[in-house]
């Protein structure tokens, strides 16, 4: 049996990259998965033919998005064990030049939408924890939650916010047997980063920075999320799991 046998999970940002890899891995490990991504994404095609994954095309920043997503999971599978908030956006602009709209967009997707989906899912997670003894929230942050780079003020602030939100969820929900943890990817080759990492000179720099001398792949982060979503993580909560190949071992 898989490590998530009998579990029901929501995975956001699941049309590509870390989200797609995580939805697929969760399904391979026995979960029934509701995969979520934007209407203009390839969310349906990404998981076509996988009977363990259903999809919903939904902008997570939409006013009614949390209700729609959680309701779809309950309608499809009857309960909710795992909420994996993975969807995120980046963007690069110096603070002096950054517009309110740029700041608001990054934080709306990376923090506000995550908060609202957690809030909506908590009653279902509490109900499942009463029935099964546990439930999980896993959020995607970044090594930029505690580090920084030029032009990443909005992104770094949002990912630090993910950490603060997740630790508070862990504190508030622990007595209900719900854990909340966050994974911090390093330099990962995905749709968000492909444009830069397809340039050999940029790829070489980031590969050299990592102790393991390679870029991470979406499956590397999916495996970290799987650990935090599994029963093996029963005594892990409020934890920052850095999955960066040793990128941040030195400055």
Buried (B, 14 or more C-beta within 10 A) or exposed (E): EBBBEEBBBBBBBBBBBBBBBBBBBBBBBBBBBBBBBBEEBBBBEBBEEBEBBBBBBBBBBBEEBBEBBBBBBBEEBEBBBBBBBBBBBBBEBEEEEBEEEBBEBBBBBBBBBBBBBBEBBBEBBBBBBEEBEBBBBBBBBBBBBBBBEEBBBBBBBBBBBBBEBBBEBBEEBEEBBBBBBBBBBBBBBBBBBEEEBEEEEBBEEBBEBBEEEBBBBBBBBBBBBBBBBBEEBEEBBBBBBBBBBEBBEEE
